[in-house]
Amino acid sequence: MNAFAALSDPTRRNIVKIVVMHGQLSSSEISRNFDISSAAISQHLKILKESQVLRMKKDAQRRLYSLGSGMDEVEEWIDEIKAQWSKRLNKYERYVLKMKKERDREKK
C-alpha cells in the first residue's frame, strides 16, 4: 500500500497528525486519543508502518512510532501540484495585467 492509500482513511490521517504534533509516541499513547479499540488502532498503525508513513522502533516492551519516509511521496506530489498552480497563476496574472494595460490605453 502506498502513502496515499494509507492516508485515505480519516483515522489514519488523525494518527499521523497526532504523531507529527507530539513526536515519537507509543501505540498506547496514540490509542488514548481515539474511542476505538486498541486492536483497531494496531491495525491502522500496521498499515501506516507498511506504507512507511510511520516508522516503528522497539524500545524494550514499547513500540514507538514516528514519521516515516513514506510522507516524502506525498510531499513530492504536493510540490508538483503547487508548481503547476504557480505556473497557471503566473500566466493568469500576466494575462490580467495585459488586459488592464489594453483597457487603460483604450480609455486615453
Secondary structure, 3 states (H helix, E strand, C coil): CCHHHHCCCHHHHHHHHHHHHHCCEEHHHHHCCCCCCHHHHHHHHHHHHHCCCEEEEEECCEEEEEECCCHHHHHHHHHHHHHHHHHHHHHHHHHHHHHHHHHHHHHC
